[in-house]
Amino acid sequence: MTTKKDLEKLFHKHGFSDFRWLDPQKIAVAQWVRLKCLFGCREYGRTASCPPNVPSVAECERFFREYRRAVVFHLVKKVPKPEARFAWTRRIGLKLLKLEREVFLSGHEKAFLLAMDSCSICAECSGTRETCKEPRLARPTADAMAVDVFATVRSLGYPIEVLSRYDQPMNRYAFLLIE
C-alpha cells in the first residue's frame, strides 16, 4: 500500500495540485441535500448515478464511516456560456477516474470517487443502474450521496458560494475516498 506522500505524487502526476486531506468522519451528510435533488434538480431520476439510483441518506452516512482517509480536490473554472461547463466537467471527471483507478491499483482497494458533476460519460444516459452502459465508470456526485458540500469544504477552508451568473468562477469539488 502506498503512503500519503506517494498518493500526493499520484495526484500531482494526474494534474491535481489543489487538494486537502479529510477525515471521512467529518463529511457532513444531510437530508436537506437529498431533498434538493428530489425537488429542484433536473437530473433526478434521469441518470444512473443520481437519486433515486443511489443509496438512501442513512446508507450514505454508513458508507462514509467505513473509510479512514479521503481527499477533496478543488477545481476552479470560469465558463463563457452554461453549456461549456459540461465539456470541462466531463474531461476532468475522466481524469479523476483514471486517478481513482491508479490509487486502487497501488493497493487501496476501497478507492472510490465522488464526481464533481453529474455523470456525463455517455452522450445520453440510460437512466438506470441496470441499463448503464458504463457501470464501472459511472460515479455519483457528493451531492447525490447526501454530502453537504458547502459545510464540508468550508470546514477545510475552501471557498464555495451559490453563483448567480455563469461568468463567475465556479469552485467545484470532487472527493476521493481512499481507505
C-alpha positions as CSV (number, residue, x, y, z in Angstrom):
1,M,0.0,0.0,0.0
2,T,1.3,3.5,-0.9
3,T,1.9,6.2,1.7
4,K,0.2,9.5,1.9
5,K,3.3,11.1,0.2
6,D,3.1,8.6,-2.6
7,L,-0.6,9.3,-3.1
8,E,0.1,13.0,-3.3
9,K,2.7,12.4,-6.0
10,L,0.0,10.5,-7.9
11,F,-2.4,13.4,-7.5
12,H,0.2,15.8,-8.9
13,K,1.1,13.4,-11.7
14,H,-2.6,13.5,-12.8
15,G,-2.6,17.3,-12.7
16,F,-4.4,17.8,-9.4
17,S,-2.4,20.1,-7.1
18,D,-5.2,21.8,-5.1
19,F,-6.4,19.2,-2.6
20,R,-6.8,18.7,1.1
21,W,-7.0,15.6,3.2
22,L,-10.2,15.0,5.1
23,D,-11.2,12.6,7.8
24,P,-14.4,11.0,6.3
25,Q,-16.0,11.1,9.8
26,K,-16.1,14.9,9.2
27,I,-18.1,14.7,5.9
28,A,-21.4,16.4,6.6
29,V,-24.3,14.2,5.5
30,A,-27.7,15.9,5.5
31,Q,-31.2,15.0,4.5
32,W,-31.8,18.5,3.0
33,V,-29.2,17.7,0.3
34,R,-31.3,14.8,-0.9
35,L,-34.4,16.9,-0.9
36,K,-32.7,19.5,-3.0
37,C,-32.1,16.6,-5.5
38,L,-35.7,15.5,-5.3
39,F,-37.2,18.9,-5.6
40,G,-35.0,21.1,-7.8
41,C,-32.5,19.0,-9.8
42,R,-33.2,18.3,-13.4
43,E,-31.0,15.2,-13.2
44,Y,-33.3,13.5,-10.5
45,G,-34.3,10.1,-11.8
46,R,-32.7,10.7,-15.2
47,T,-29.2,9.4,-14.6
48,A,-27.9,6.1,-13.4
49,S,-25.7,7.7,-10.7
50,C,-28.1,10.3,-9.3
51,P,-31.1,9.8,-6.9
52,P,-33.1,7.7,-6.7
53,N,-30.4,5.3,-8.2
54,V,-28.1,5.8,-5.2
55,P,-28.3,4.6,-1.6
56,S,-30.5,6.2,1.0
57,V,-29.2,9.0,3.1
58,A,-28.7,6.7,6.1
59,E,-26.8,4.2,3.9
60,C,-24.6,7.0,2.5
61,E,-23.7,8.1,6.0
62,R,-22.8,4.5,6.9
63,F,-20.7,4.2,3.7
64,F,-18.5,7.2,4.7
65,R,-18.0,5.7,8.2
66,E,-16.2,2.7,6.5
67,Y,-13.3,5.0,5.5
68,R,-10.4,6.4,7.4
69,R,-9.0,8.8,4.7
70,A,-10.4,10.9,2.0
71,V,-9.1,13.7,-0.2
72,V,-11.0,16.7,-1.6
73,F,-9.9,18.1,-4.9
74,H,-10.7,21.8,-5.5
75,L,-11.2,22.7,-9.2
76,V,-11.9,26.3,-10.4
77,K,-13.3,27.2,-13.8
78,K,-14.9,30.2,-15.4
79,V,-17.0,29.3,-18.4
80,P,-18.1,31.6,-21.2
81,K,-21.5,30.0,-21.5
82,P,-23.5,27.5,-19.5
83,E,-23.1,24.6,-21.9
84,A,-19.3,24.9,-21.8
85,R,-19.4,23.6,-18.2
86,F,-20.3,20.1,-19.3
87,A,-17.3,19.5,-21.6
88,W,-15.0,20.7,-18.9
89,T,-16.5,18.6,-16.1
90,R,-16.5,15.5,-18.4
91,R,-12.8,15.9,-19.2
92,I,-11.9,16.5,-15.5
93,G,-14.2,13.6,-14.5
94,L,-12.5,11.2,-16.8
95,K,-9.1,12.3,-15.4
96,L,-10.3,11.8,-11.9
97,L,-11.5,8.3,-12.8
98,K,-8.0,7.4,-14.1
99,L,-6.6,8.7,-10.8
100,E,-9.1,6.6,-8.8
101,R,-8.0,3.5,-10.8
102,E,-4.3,4.2,-10.2
103,V,-4.9,4.7,-6.5
104,F,-6.8,1.4,-6.5
105,L,-4.0,-0.4,-8.3
106,S,-1.5,1.0,-5.8
107,G,-3.1,-1.1,-3.1
108,H,-6.1,0.9,-2.0
109,E,-8.9,-1.5,-2.8
110,K,-11.6,0.8,-1.4
111,A,-10.7,3.8,-3.5
112,F,-14.0,5.4,-4.6
113,L,-14.5,8.7,-6.4
114,L,-17.4,11.1,-5.8
115,A,-17.6,13.2,-9.0
116,M,-17.8,16.9,-9.2
117,D,-20.7,16.9,-11.6
118,S,-23.4,14.6,-12.8
119,C,-22.1,11.6,-14.8
120,S,-21.5,12.7,-18.4
121,I,-19.5,9.7,-19.7
122,C,-22.1,8.8,-22.3
123,A,-23.7,11.3,-24.6
124,E,-27.1,10.0,-23.4
125,C,-27.7,8.3,-20.1
126,S,-29.9,5.1,-20.0
127,G,-31.3,6.4,-16.7
128,T,-30.9,3.4,-14.5
129,R,-28.1,1.4,-12.9
130,E,-29.4,-1.8,-14.5
131,T,-29.1,-0.4,-18.1
132,C,-26.0,1.8,-17.6
133,K,-23.6,1.4,-20.5
134,E,-20.5,2.2,-18.3
135,P,-21.3,0.8,-14.8
136,R,-17.6,0.5,-14.0
137,L,-17.1,4.3,-14.6
138,A,-20.3,5.9,-13.5
139,R,-19.9,7.6,-10.2
140,P,-22.3,9.7,-8.1
141,T,-21.6,13.2,-7.1
142,A,-21.0,14.1,-3.5
143,D,-24.5,15.8,-3.5
144,A,-26.1,12.5,-4.8
145,M,-24.5,10.8,-1.8
146,A,-26.2,13.4,0.5
147,V,-23.0,15.2,1.3
148,D,-23.4,18.8,2.4
149,V,-20.6,20.0,0.1
150,F,-20.9,23.6,1.4
151,A,-20.4,22.7,5.0
152,T,-17.8,20.1,4.3
153,V,-15.5,22.2,2.1
154,R,-15.9,25.3,4.3
155,S,-14.6,23.2,7.2
156,L,-11.4,22.7,5.2
157,G,-11.1,26.5,4.5
158,Y,-12.2,26.2,0.8
159,P,-14.3,28.8,-0.9
160,I,-17.8,28.0,-2.0
161,E,-20.9,30.0,-2.7
162,V,-24.1,30.0,-4.7
163,L,-23.4,31.6,-8.0
164,S,-25.9,33.9,-9.7
165,R,-24.3,34.2,-13.1
166,Y,-22.3,32.0,-15.4
167,D,-19.5,34.5,-15.8
168,Q,-18.5,33.9,-12.1
169,P,-15.7,31.4,-11.5
170,M,-17.0,28.0,-10.2
171,N,-15.4,26.3,-7.2
172,R,-16.1,22.6,-7.8
173,Y,-15.2,19.7,-5.6
174,A,-14.5,16.0,-6.1
175,F,-14.0,13.6,-3.3
176,L,-11.8,10.5,-3.4
177,L,-12.4,8.1,-0.5
178,I,-9.3,6.0,-0.1
179,E,-9.4,3.6,2.8
